[in-house]
Amino acid sequence: QSVLTQPPSVSGAPGQRVTISCTGSSSNIGAGYDVHWYQQLPGAAPKLLIYGDSNRPSGVPDRFSGSKSGTSASLAITGLQAEDEADYYCQSYDRSLSGWVFGGGTKLTVL
Amino acid sequence: QLQLQESGPGLVKPSETLSLTCTVSGGSISSTSYYWGWIRQPPGKGLEWIGNIYYSGSTYFNPSLQSRVTLSVDTSKNQFSLKLSSVTAADTAVYYCAREDCSGGSCYPFWGQGTLVTVSS
């Protein structure tokens, strides 16, 4: 069981907006630690989409955005495209474990 | 440009010790701003944190793996290493080494490309 909780799956039609939630606790997200988001295509390594809650690395389209409030964080994807179909993971730091924690992953299906 | 490269045997026998090394190029492993660590992903499953090590040698482990994991740093070679003892088929996974830089206000993670380790006789 993952320390951070994500929905197992989400879906949306091309052009729509979807959000993926990541729920933690007062020892990780709620303590103010940064949340990162990754996209993993089949057979590939995870690719960094969002770092530090809401920052996009160079080259990541602005269709991807991140936010955080309280003990939860969210990844939003607007203008959904077929190539966005992938698994998405959130990551943070947990002060009780003194280490990184992950969500269980969310599979995005583009209808 | 920062690069992290995992290396080690791709096949390990059950009950033996898995050993991997992460070679860091384009940056120093000795910086006080960096957290170094290992993550793994079994086939078809999610990501799992294994442990973290700091340049000073301080280590922190996933409680579920703590009894079997050893992490070390070799600053002279700009490398850090993972040893996982008494492996079973459940330890078959892609293993990633990673760095998190928290010196700039926001933390920035960076991962290697990963290496598949299969546990099988």
Interface residues (C-beta under 8 A of the other chain):
Chain A: S2 Y33 D34 H36 A45 P46 L48 Y51 G52 D53 N55 Y89 Q91 Y93 L97 S98 G99 W100 V101 F102 G103 G104 G105
Chain B: G37 I39 G46 L47 E48 W49 G51 N52 Y60 F61 N62 P63 V94 Y96 E100 C102 G105 S106 C107 Y108 P109 F110 W111 G112 Q113 G114
